[in-house]
Amino acid sequence: MLSPEATVPRPFNGVDPACYAYLFGHQGVEIEQIGEHLDPAGFSLAALYRQTTSCGRNRRGEQERRDTIDEQVIQTLTSYDALAHGEGEPVGGAEARFGFFSTESRDLTAQLVSGVLTRWDRALQRQKNAEGGVLDTKFGPEPVILEAAIAVIRTCMRHHGGFSRRFGASRKRALMRKVAYYGPGYIDAWMDGTLIQSLAEAEGMDIQAQAEWLRVCTTSRRGEALETADPAYSISQARKRYEDLAPEKIQAVLGWSDKEVALIQPFVRKELAFRYRRGPYEEATTLRHLMDTVMTDERIAERLGWTVAQVKSRVSYSERLSAALGNPTDPLEACMKAVRRGNIRLQPGRVGRPPRQPAQQPVS
């Protein structure tokens, strides 16, 4: 795990000291809209990658180009890092644009940048049959590497939890795919709600409805949509499901009573709208069935090995609801896992441990 507090930063030479982050850069270095203009053929690399099929065997020369990209990326970032710490000599008027707190953060950035550039290089070869690779520009490889590095750091720091969190393989792939697929400009506009609001406006929503939808569509939900093949379609479908799960519509379609409709609490309505791809009414009916027949005191007590009294006092209604939402296939197993781990939080409540039994007194 990388942490700024865990390392003592070396003094930087020629770098703005106000930029306290893993990647340092002079004001104005950042090139806007990565992949939208900086490419050898005058077309969008991000858009080209979105049209490229990534599956299948590597074509001839792809592995060699990938190795070259890895080598040039680490070489470029290492040289700029040395300049930033006063450990190298400027070459060709180069300035100290980058500086990292540790070799671990530098190597992680290099790995992510290489992944983005490899994806763009594959798109060039498969879509355009280009003779050169993504780094073969008239300006040389450095501008592309620097722009991609800024894009990776910018996206990670703003929308991916920063570098202080542990980077597993799945998190690396997600970040590389986002940057390669959309670029930081699109990601910023999506995550701050600008594009989502424009989409809602195009679908005929009024100002008040747009504001309400942006409150429902939180940043975490927006980030989940970016993981799909078509974020705009995913958000649009989620909005329609959310509207279908309004209490008055549920009563009209399913004929539920007011007490039954109360099952669809606000957090349940959001969960069913964003996480499930079946029809909203089918999901609501399934959830009601689980709560009525599975998440009962008797069934929970039997599964956990508790008494019915313990279940009544320890497992609240909202906790049962969260378990049914989290694992509709086997919600009792969700309760069991929570207890095994010890007070694991099941949004929005907790499943507690059973009360301790009093110690047996020795018989005199």
N, C-alpha and C positions, 0 to 999 in steps of 0.2 A: 504494500500500500504506500502510495506517495503522499507526503504531507509537507507543506512549506515549513511547518514548525519542527519537523524532524531533521532538517538539514540547516547548516549555517551558510547562507548565501555568500558567494565570493563577490568582491567588489566589481561592479560593472564599469566598463570604459566606453563612453560615448552613447550610453543608453539612458533614456529618461527614467530617473529613479522613482518617479511617481507611479509608474506602471508596475505595481507589485503583483506579479503573476508568474506563471511558469514560462510564458513566452513574452519576451520584451520586444518592443518595437517603437521606432520613432513615430511621432504623429505624422500621418500622411503616407506611411508606407503601405497601409492596407489598400488592396485593389478591390474595388467593389464587384459584386456579381461574378463570383468565381465560376468558370466554365461557360459564362455567357458571352465572353468576348475574347479571352486570351487563349487562342488555339491556332494551330498552323494553317487551317483551311478556311477560317472565317465563319464557322458555324458553332453551335453550342455543343460542347462536349457532354454537358449534363443531359441535354435533350437527346443526344445521340446514344448515350448509355441507357437511357430509359427505353429505347427502342431495340436494345441489343439483348439477345438470348445468351445468358451466361453459362448455360449448361452445355454438356458435351465435352468431347476431348479437346485438349489444348492443340491449337494449330501449330504448324511448323514455325519455330522461332519464338513462340510466345514465352516459353520458359526462359530462353536466353535474354529476351527483352525484360522480363520480370527481374532477373538477377541484375541486369544493368541498372534498372530503376532503383532497386534496393541499394546498390553500391553508390549511385550518384546522390541519392537522398541523404544517406548517412554522412557522406563526404561533405555535402553542402551545409547541412545543419551543424556538423562538427566544426567546420571552418568558421562559420559565423559565431558559434558559441565561443570559440577561442578568441576571436576578435573582441567580443563583448566583454571578456574577462582580461583583456590586455595580454593574452598569451600568444598572439599571432601578429603577423605583419599584414597590413592592408594590401590587397592584390588588385590592381586595376582600379584603384579609387574606391574599393568596396568599403562600406560603413558597417559598424557593428549593429546589425538590425535585430539579431536574435540573441538571447541568452537564457540558459536553463539553470535551475537550481542544482540539478544533479544529472549524472550520466543516465540514471534510470528514466527520468522524465524526458531527456533528449532521445533516448532509444525508443521509448514508447511513442513519442511524437513521430519519429522516423518510421516506425512500423505502420502507424495509421496513415501517414502521408503516402507511403509506398502502396498501401492497399487502395487508396483513392486513385492514384496515378495508374496503377495496374488495371483498374476497371476502365478508366478512360482509354488506355492504350488498347485494351481488348476491343472496345467499341470502335476505335479507329480502324483496326485491322479487319474486323468482321463486317463492318458496315460500309467502309470506304475503300477497303483494300489498299490503304495508304502504304507507300514504300517506307516512310519513316515512322517513328514512334511518337508518343505524346510529348517527349522531351526534345524532339528534333524541330526546334523553332529557329527562326532567323536571329533571335536574341540569345540562343543557347538554352540549356536546361534550367538555369538558375531562376529566371522569372516564374516559370511554371511551378517549380518546387517551392519557392517562397510563397507564392499565392496559395498553393494547396496547403502549406503548413499553417498559414494565417487562417484559412478556412476551417481547418481541423480544430485548431485551438479555440477560435471564436465560437464555433458550434458547441464544442465540449464545455467550455466555461459558461456559456449562456443557457444551454438547453439540455445538457447531458450529465449534469451533476458535478462537473469539474474534474480535476485530476486527483483530488484527495480520496476519491472512492476507488475501490479495487476494480481493476479492469479484467474481467473474464473474457473468454473467447466470444461469447454471444454479444457482450456489450461492445467489443471492438468491431465485430461485423456490423452491428446496428449503426454505429457512428460512421464507419466508412461508407456504408450504403447510403446513408442520409446525405452526406457531403457529395458523394459522386452522383447521386440521383438528382439532387435539387440545388445544391450550393447554398452558402450561408445567407444570401439575400432572400431567397425564397423561404428558407427555414425561419428566418427572423420574422418575415411578414406573416407566415402561417402561425407561428407560436404567439405573436402579440395580438392575434385576432384580426388583423387587417384583411387577409384573404378570406377568412371565414365569414366576416361581416359582409364583404363584397358578394360572396356566394349567397348568403341569406337575403341580401337586398335584391339580387338577381332572381331569386325564387319568390319575390313578392312580399317578404316580411316587412312589417312596419318598424319604426325606430324602437318602440318599446319592446316589441317581440325580439328584435335583434339584440338588445341589451340583455334581456332575460336569457336568451340562448347562449350568449357569450359567458354569462355567469354559470350556466349549467355545463357548458363545454370548457372545462378547466384545462390548465396547461398540461396536466398529465394525460387527459383524454386527447388533446391535440397531438401530443407526442406519440400516443398509441396509433392514431390515424396515419401518421407519417410512416409507420412501419408497414402499412398496407400498400398494395400495388396502385391504388387510386385514392388518395386521402380525401379529395373533394367528394367523391362518390360515397365513401365511408361516412363522412360527417353528414352528408345529405340524408343518407338512410337512417343514421342515428337520430337525426332531428325528426324525421317522420315517425319513427318508432316512439320517440319521446312524446310526440303529440298524440299518438294513438293510445298511449297509456295514461292520458288524463282521466281523472275519476269519472267525469260525466260520460266519456266515450266507453269506458269499461262497463259502466252500468247499462248503457244503451246496447252494446254488442253482446255482453255476456249475461246481462240480467242479474248482476250481483246486487246484494243489499248494501246499505251504507257500512255495516259492520264488516262485510267481506271486502269491500273496496278499501277499507282502512288498512288492509294487508299491504297494499302498494304504497308504502311510505315514500317520502321524497328520495331517500338514498336508494331504495329498491327500484324506483322508477328510472333513475339514472343508470343503475347497474344493468337492468334489463334492456335499456335502450342502446347502451354502448358496447356491452360485452357479448351479446348473443346475436346470432344470425337467423334464428328461427323467427317465426311471426311473433309479435309482442303478445298477442292474446294467448297463443299456445304456451309461451313461457309463463305468463301470469297464471294460467290454469294449472300448469305443472307445479309451480311454486305453492299454490294453494293446496294442491293434493298432498305435497310433501309435508306442509305444516299441519294438515288435518290428520294424516295417517301415519307419518314417520316420526316427526319431531314431537312426539307426545312424551309425557312424563314417564310412562311405563316403558316405552321403547328405548328412550335415552338411558334410563336406569338399568335396563337389561344389558345394553351394550357397554356401559361404563363400569358396571358392577357396583353401582351405588344403590341407595334406597330411593324410593319415590320422594320422600321428604327432602333428601339431600338435593335431588334434581330441582325440586320446586324452589328451594332457597338459594341454589347456586347458579342455575342456568336461566338467564332471563329470556324473555320473548325475543328481544332484538338479537341476542346471541344465537338463538335457534334459527332466526331468519337469516343471519349472516352465514351460518353453516350451510343452510339450504342453498343459498346463493353461490357460495364458494365451491360447493361440490354437490350439484344436483343429482349426480349419479348415486352417491352414497354419503348423504349429509351426516349420518351417524359416525362415519369414519373421520370426518372433519372434526367432530367433537373429540373423538378418541385421540387423534393426533395432537390436538391442542392441549389435552390433559397430559399426554406423554411428555411434551416439551416443557410443560410447566407454565401455566398462565399465558399461553400464546394468545395474542390479541386477534380476535375475529371481529372485523369492523362491524359495528362501532363499539361492541362490548367485549367482555372477556368471559372465557369459560374457566371457572375457578377449580381448584383442587378440592377434593372431598375433605371434610373436616377430619382432623386427626382423632383417632380413637384414644380414649384415656388409657394410660398404662395400667396393666394388671398389678394389683397389690399382692405382694408375696403372702402366702398362707402361713400363719404362725403355727 
